[in-house]
Amino acid sequence: MDFKFNQEQEMLAETTYKWAVNWLEPKMQEVDEEDKFPEGFFKETAKLDLNGITIDEEYEGAGLGYTEACLVAENLGRVSSALSMTWGAHLILCADNIQSNASKEIKDKYLPKLVSGDMIGCLGITEPDAGSDAMAMRTTAVKDGDEYVVNGSKTFITNAPVGQLLLFYAKTDPEKGSRGISAFVVETDTPGYSCNKIDKFGMRGSPTGELAFNDMRVPASQMVGEENKGVHVLTSGLCTERIVLSACALGTMRAAMDLSVKYARERYQFGRPIGEFQIIQQKLADMYCHYERAKWLTYYAAWYVDGLTDKRGGKGTDLDKIAAAAILNASESCTQVCLDGVQIFGGYGYSLEYPIQRHLRDAKLWEIGAGTSEIRRLIIARELLRT
Ligand SMILES: Cc1cc2nc3c(=O)[nH]c(=O)nc-3n(C[C@H](O)[C@H](O)[C@H](O)COP(=O)(O)OP(=O)(O)OC[C@H]3O[C@@H](n4cnc5c(N)ncnc54)[C@H](O)[C@@H]3O)c2cc1C
C-alpha cells in the first residue's frame, strides 16, 4: 500500500491551489453576492491545462486520470465549491462523457474547443418532473430526415446560462421507457433552444439554468452513442462524476477547517483564545476526522477507477457502490464540517461578512446534486444485497 501522491500529482495540486488563491479568491465576494460567473474562468484554467485533465492528448488534453481530476477539484474547492463544480460539470459531466461515448467526428469537433475554453460544456439529464427518477424524462426527439426535432425541458443544468455545448438526453422511443432514450450534443445557439437562469442560495457563481427546447432541430450526426442506447451513455458517466464531485466537497471541508483553526487561534473570550476551550478543540478534531475519512474514501475511489479498464460502473458493479459511498460520505461530512465551522465563528459565522457561511451554503448542494443522499444509500444497499 502506498498512501502518497507522486511528485507530479503534488505539483498539480499546488499549482491549482495557488492559481485559485491568486485569481479566484479576490473575486469571490462579488461572485457570491452577485451570483456572477467570473469572466474568463475557463480561459484561465486552460492556461494551466486543467480543462482537459482526463481528455486524451489526441484532443489536446492532459491524458491523466481521475485521481488527478480529484486533486484539481479539491484544490479549486478550497477556494470555491461553486467554481469547482462548474469546472467538474464542464470537464467530467460534459467533455469526459463525450470522450467515452461519442463518434470520432464529434470528439474532433468539440473536445479541443472544450479543452481550450473556447466552449463551455454542460450536461442535461434532470427535468422538472424527472429528478431522481431520471428515466421518467419527457423530452422527446423525433426523427425527421437526417435531423431530430426536440421538444421538452431540462432544469438545474450547471453552466447552462454561460455554456455553448450541451450533452443531453431525450426519448427517441417513449414507448420503450429507459430503452428508448438517446443522447445528443447540441450547440446552445441552435434555434429552438432557450435558457433561464435559476437563483440559488448557494453555489453562487456557478450558473444554473432551466432549458426549453421548442422544435429544436439537431442533426442525426450529433447523436452520442447509438439510438435508444442513451441509458448506457448516461449511466457510464455517473460513477466518475460522483467521485470527482466528492473531491469538490473535500475542498470545501478543507476551507472551512482552515478558516476555523485560524479563528480559534485569533478570537479571544474570557481572556483566552477560544481554541483553548476543550469543546472548541473537540469540534476542530471532529472536523479533521470528517475530512480525513472523506479524503481517503474519495481518493480510494479515484485510484480504484483509474485501475479499471472498463470504467463505466453502474448497476451490478463494485464501482457503483464505491462511488456512491465516496460522495455520500464526503457530502454529509462537508455539511457537518461547515456547520461546526459556523458555530466556531459564533455570531460572526452568521454574518455575511465572513466567508464561512458561504461554504455552508455551498456544502448543502453536495447532498443533492449528482443523485441525492437517499438515492446514494439505495445504490449502496442494492449492491450490498446483490447476490
Ligand atoms: C445546483 C444544482 C446543480 C445541478 N446540476 C445538474 C446538472 O448539471 N445536470 C443535471 O442533469 N442535473 C443537475 N442537477 C439536478 C440534480 O441532479 C437533482 O436535483 C437531483 O438528482 C434530485 O432531483 P430532484 O431535485 O428532482 O429531487 P426529487 O427526485 O424530486 O427528490 C425529492 C426528495 O425525494 C427523495 N427521493 C426521491 N426518490 C426517492 C426514493 N426512491 N427513495 C427515497 N427518497 C427518494 C430525494 O432524495 C429528495 O430528498 C443540479 C441540481 C442543483 C440543485
The ligand as a Gaussian input file, in Angstrom:
#p B3LYP/6-31G(d) Opt

LIG

0 1
 C      -27.172000      23.500000      -8.088000
 C      -27.593000      22.266000      -8.821000
 C      -26.871000      21.847000      -9.926000
 C      -27.296000      20.743000     -10.652000
 N      -26.627000      20.395000     -11.812000
 C      -27.182000      19.474000     -12.643000
 C      -26.631000      19.272000     -13.959000
 O      -25.619000      19.875000     -14.345000
 N      -27.263000      18.397000     -14.778000
 C      -28.381000      17.703000     -14.411000
 O      -28.910000      16.942000     -15.211000
 N      -28.915000      17.868000     -13.162000
 C      -28.349000      18.742000     -12.276000
 N      -28.908000      18.945000     -11.030000
 C      -30.109000      18.202000     -10.652000
 C      -29.882000      17.179000      -9.545000
 O      -29.176000      16.079000     -10.046000
 C      -31.279000      16.824000      -8.994000
 O      -31.739000      17.955000      -8.274000
 C      -31.263000      15.590000      -8.137000
 O      -30.993000      14.441000      -8.895000
 C      -32.588000      15.394000      -7.385000
 O      -33.683000      15.514000      -8.224000
 P      -34.900000      16.486000      -7.793000
 O      -34.317000      17.800000      -7.435000
 O      -35.932000      16.443000      -8.849000
 O      -35.474000      15.839000      -6.458000
 P      -36.548000      14.627000      -6.355000
 O      -36.110000      13.476000      -7.172000
 O      -37.908000      15.174000      -6.580000
 O      -36.392000      14.235000      -4.813000
 C      -37.018000      14.949000      -3.741000
 C      -36.674000      14.185000      -2.459000
 O      -37.220000      12.854000      -2.512000
 C      -36.162000      11.916000      -2.309000
 N      -36.403000      10.713000      -3.108000
 C      -36.677000      10.625000      -4.430000
 N      -36.801000       9.347000      -4.806000
 C      -36.585000       8.600000      -3.694000
 C      -36.567000       7.203000      -3.427000
 N      -36.767000       6.283000      -4.381000
 N      -36.329000       6.787000      -2.142000
 C      -36.100000       7.690000      -1.168000
 N      -36.108000       9.024000      -1.350000
 C      -36.342000       9.470000      -2.604000
 C      -34.901000      12.631000      -2.744000
 O      -33.748000      12.034000      -2.162000
 C      -35.179000      14.043000      -2.232000
 O      -34.872000      14.122000      -0.871000
 C      -28.449000      20.001000     -10.244000
 C      -29.153000      20.403000      -9.095000
 C      -28.750000      21.530000      -8.397000
 C      -29.566000      21.952000      -7.192000

